[in-house]
Amino acid sequence: MTDRLRNKVAIITGGVAGIGLGIAECYIEEGANVVLTANHNVEGGKKAVAKFGDDRALFVQQDVSQEADWQKVIDATISKFGKLDILVNNAGVGGDGKPIEDKPLADWQQVIDINLTGNFLGMKAGINAMKKTNNATGSIINVSSVAGLVGLPMAPDYSASKGGSRMLTRAAASSLARRGIKIRVNSVHPGWIDTNIVPEDAKEQIIQTIPAGHLGEPKDIGEICVYLGSDESKYAIGGEFTVDGGVRA
């Protein structure tokens, strides 16, 4: 433990499994207190709090596409820890793999609501909380995807939502900096990470496309999020951090 995040308070959406849990583990190791959210995986939230300790971690059930749920999470965070330093917008869903001409509007809207509108609502709530409790300083990290940099052929909704998150990050980062507000916003773009989202029977084929020769681990994303949440990244504003084993290279 190097304490790079000592005494910092972080909200991590989708923080009870996969990449989100990897981020949470890294944050705990670096001294942060964490508020973890998920909509459906309540059991995972309870397990994470039991693992990290209820003095360091809190779980709040949340639908990130609902503004009222964001206020609930902010209120719970301030009530337990007194402030907000870091927001990691990690919660997201994938598409259904249908070509765009066959995609129902409702399916498209669900992905946009969670992946993009959820980030907007989180940034809005997080910035206001940081203004009130943290002298208008802090860090917001939007977990996008390599699909936010290059379109995936059978995932138009996912690609659009992640590309939108990328541009939302840049616009917000520029706006805050130009107004002298010390809240930094950056995006992280994971490639293939070894979570249960990746089908077991597809892993070998996927690995063949990765120059590094293996899938990434959730903590690979966690470590870049530690850097972006820490004071070490004070000059990183509107940046795009790709972590994909060399695929985009």
C-alpha positions as MATLAB code, in Angstrom:
seq = 'MTDRLRNKVAIITGGVAGIGLGIAECYIEEGANVVLTANHNVEGGKKAVAKFGDDRALFVQQDVSQEADWQKVIDATISKFGKLDILVNNAGVGGDGKPIEDKPLADWQQVIDINLTGNFLGMKAGINAMKKTNNATGSIINVSSVAGLVGLPMAPDYSASKGGSRMLTRAAASSLARRGIKIRVNSVHPGWIDTNIVPEDAKEQIIQTIPAGHLGEPKDIGEICVYLGSDESKYAIGGEFTVDGGVRA';
ca = [
       0.000    0.000    0.000;
       1.464    3.342   -1.062;
      -1.417    5.520    0.163;
      -1.728    7.479   -3.074;
      -5.457    7.868   -2.332;
      -5.244    8.110    1.440;
      -8.375    9.673    2.988;
      -9.957   10.235   -0.421;
     -13.602    9.257   -0.885;
     -14.641    7.649   -4.156;
     -17.941    6.602   -5.689;
     -17.522    3.684   -8.114;
     -20.638    2.744  -10.074;
     -20.907   -0.889  -11.088;
     -18.257   -1.389   -8.445;
     -19.162   -4.843   -7.138;
     -17.969   -7.096   -9.986;
     -15.640   -7.198  -12.983;
     -13.745   -4.017  -13.839;
     -15.570   -2.021  -11.162;
     -14.523   -4.413   -8.413;
     -10.950   -4.338   -9.727;
     -10.989   -0.547   -9.439;
     -12.428   -0.775   -5.922;
      -9.720   -3.232   -4.826;
      -6.995   -0.904   -6.082;
      -8.610    2.077   -4.373;
      -8.864    0.271   -1.046;
      -5.214   -0.812   -1.328;
      -4.230    2.827   -1.876;
      -6.072    4.105    1.196;
      -9.374    5.374   -0.216;
     -12.848    4.925    1.209;
     -15.279    3.655   -1.415;
     -18.991    3.836   -2.126;
     -19.934    1.018   -4.479;
     -23.148    0.933   -6.463;
     -25.010   -1.582   -8.608;
     -28.596   -1.963   -9.703;
     -29.122   -5.735   -9.661;
     -26.095   -7.348   -7.987;
     -27.038   -6.559   -4.400;
     -25.403   -9.752   -3.135;
     -22.144   -8.711   -4.784;
     -22.390   -5.372   -3.002;
     -22.805   -7.051    0.379;
     -19.818   -9.321   -0.297;
     -17.626   -6.388   -1.327;
     -18.445   -4.438    1.851;
     -17.767   -7.541    3.963;
     -14.403   -7.946    2.203;
     -13.294   -4.320    2.511;
     -14.880   -3.564    5.895;
     -17.864   -1.345    6.576;
     -15.594    1.353    7.964;
     -13.997    1.725    4.512;
     -16.816    0.726    2.158;
     -20.509    1.357    1.594;
     -22.906   -0.235   -0.891;
     -25.891    1.637   -2.327;
     -28.309    0.111   -4.829;
     -28.597    2.446   -7.805;
     -30.026    2.772  -11.301;
     -27.539    5.207  -12.859;
     -30.095    6.349  -15.450;
     -32.309    7.838  -12.711;
     -31.457   11.276  -11.323;
     -33.157   10.556   -7.992;
     -30.902    7.535   -7.480;
     -27.846    9.721   -8.011;
     -29.011   12.063   -5.284;
     -29.538    9.042   -3.025;
     -25.939    7.909   -3.613;
     -24.512   11.404   -3.053;
     -26.499   11.817    0.169;
     -25.338    8.416    1.463;
     -21.721    9.233    0.588;
     -21.741   12.580    2.379;
     -23.593   11.113    5.368;
     -20.984    8.370    5.877;
     -17.734    9.956    4.709;
     -18.410   13.702    4.703;
     -17.165   14.569    1.215;
     -16.578   13.369   -2.345;
     -13.135   13.410   -3.982;
     -13.461   10.956   -6.867;
     -16.279    9.700   -9.077;
     -15.687    6.677  -11.304;
     -18.515    6.274  -13.827;
     -18.008    2.584  -14.546;
     -21.522    1.094  -14.726;
     -22.517    0.026  -18.219;
     -24.237   -2.536  -20.392;
     -23.365   -4.060  -23.748;
     -25.598   -4.242  -26.793;
     -27.462   -7.270  -28.085;
     -25.298   -7.768  -31.185;
     -28.072   -6.980  -33.678;
     -27.336   -4.973  -36.837;
     -28.598   -1.433  -36.693;
     -31.497   -2.023  -39.111;
     -32.884   -4.757  -36.851;
     -32.431   -3.023  -33.524;
     -35.581   -2.077  -31.586;
     -35.666    1.490  -30.346;
     -36.219    0.310  -26.762;
     -32.986   -1.719  -26.819;
     -31.027    1.218  -28.240;
     -32.487    3.551  -25.622;
     -31.601    1.268  -22.709;
     -27.917    1.239  -23.661;
     -27.838    5.015  -24.171;
     -29.702    5.634  -20.898;
     -27.248    3.606  -18.816;
     -23.934    4.175  -20.599;
     -24.273    7.821  -21.629;
     -27.121    9.486  -19.733;
     -25.890    7.698  -16.594;
     -22.496    9.331  -17.032;
     -24.075   12.749  -17.597;
     -26.191   12.444  -14.456;
     -23.205   11.203  -12.470;
     -21.011   14.073  -13.597;
     -23.734   16.597  -12.808;
     -24.293   15.174   -9.325;
     -20.590   14.607   -8.675;
     -19.496   18.106   -9.685;
     -22.144   19.700   -7.484;
     -21.154   17.481   -4.552;
     -17.468   18.325   -4.999;
     -18.321   22.020   -5.097;
     -20.211   21.745   -1.792;
     -17.937   19.384    0.139;
     -14.465   19.528   -1.403;
     -13.699   23.147   -2.351;
     -14.634   22.438   -5.981;
     -11.712   20.049   -6.404;
     -11.681   16.396   -7.394;
     -11.442   13.874  -10.189;
     -14.085   12.306  -12.425;
     -13.157    9.213  -14.421;
     -15.476    7.948  -17.144;
     -14.813    4.317  -18.033;
     -15.487    4.286  -21.761;
     -14.107    1.564  -24.079;
     -11.968    1.070  -27.151;
     -15.417    1.008  -28.770;
     -15.502    4.723  -27.980;
     -12.483    5.157  -30.259;
     -13.409    2.828  -33.129;
     -16.871    1.523  -34.009;
     -17.680   -2.135  -33.355;
     -19.590   -3.474  -36.401;
     -22.322   -5.313  -34.473;
     -22.576   -2.896  -31.555;
     -23.844    0.448  -32.868;
     -25.596    1.323  -29.609;
     -22.619    0.416  -27.425;
     -20.161    2.226  -29.714;
     -22.351    5.323  -29.849;
     -22.746    5.419  -26.063;
     -19.030    4.983  -25.412;
     -18.072    7.490  -28.103;
     -20.560    9.903  -26.588;
     -19.014    9.400  -23.155;
     -15.597   10.193  -24.631;
     -16.794   13.507  -26.069;
     -18.818   14.344  -22.958;
     -15.598   13.892  -20.988;
     -13.668   16.276  -23.214;
     -16.373   18.934  -23.233;
     -16.844   18.861  -19.450;
     -13.101   18.818  -18.772;
     -12.525   21.876  -20.950;
     -15.486   23.738  -19.470;
     -14.425   23.159  -15.869;
     -10.769   24.048  -16.488;
     -11.578   27.244  -18.383;
     -13.803   28.372  -15.522;
     -11.034   27.773  -12.997;
     -12.805   24.845  -11.345;
     -10.247   22.290  -10.134;
     -12.332   19.206  -10.957;
     -10.562   17.119  -13.585;
     -12.408   14.825  -15.997;
     -10.712   12.050  -17.980;
     -11.778    8.887  -19.782;
     -10.354    5.356  -19.677;
     -10.748    3.032  -22.654;
     -10.344   -0.656  -21.772;
      -9.822   -3.320  -24.382;
     -10.561   -7.004  -23.727;
     -10.549   -7.579  -19.966;
     -10.916  -11.017  -18.374;
     -14.381  -10.776  -16.817;
     -17.501  -12.896  -17.115;
     -18.661  -10.649  -19.960;
     -16.114  -12.323  -22.259;
     -17.483  -15.725  -23.433;
     -15.214  -18.587  -22.441;
     -15.414  -20.180  -25.899;
     -14.302  -16.926  -27.567;
     -11.264  -16.156  -25.411;
      -8.646  -17.955  -27.498;
      -9.807  -16.265  -30.691;
      -9.809  -12.870  -28.979;
      -6.330  -13.382  -27.513;
      -4.956  -13.925  -31.013;
      -5.887  -10.316  -31.835;
      -4.049   -8.851  -28.807;
      -0.348   -7.982  -29.257;
       0.297   -8.531  -25.526;
      -0.853  -12.137  -25.984;
      -3.397  -12.261  -23.159;
      -6.544  -10.648  -21.802;
      -6.232   -7.771  -19.394;
      -7.131   -8.035  -15.719;
      -9.650   -5.796  -13.911;
      -6.783   -4.393  -11.837;
      -5.101   -3.182  -15.040;
      -7.955   -0.696  -15.282;
      -7.893   -0.146  -11.535;
      -4.277    1.006  -11.598;
      -4.840    3.668  -14.256;
      -7.871    4.829  -12.254;
      -5.668    5.122   -9.160;
      -3.365    7.431  -11.095;
      -6.260    9.520  -12.383;
      -7.833    9.731   -8.943;
      -4.576   10.756   -7.282;
      -2.886   14.150   -7.146;
      -0.176   12.729   -9.433;
      -2.479   13.336  -12.406;
      -3.151   17.009  -11.657;
      -2.244   18.032  -15.246;
      -4.362   15.339  -16.915;
      -7.470   17.157  -18.145;
      -9.744   15.722  -20.819;
      -7.304   12.883  -21.477;
      -8.092    9.518  -23.078;
      -6.226    6.588  -21.551;
      -6.315    3.422  -23.643;
      -5.516    0.154  -21.827;
      -5.902   -2.641  -24.388;
      -2.727   -4.697  -24.587;
      -1.612   -2.915  -27.731;
      -4.638   -3.569  -29.965;
      -5.093    0.078  -30.912;
      -1.359    0.533  -31.432;
];
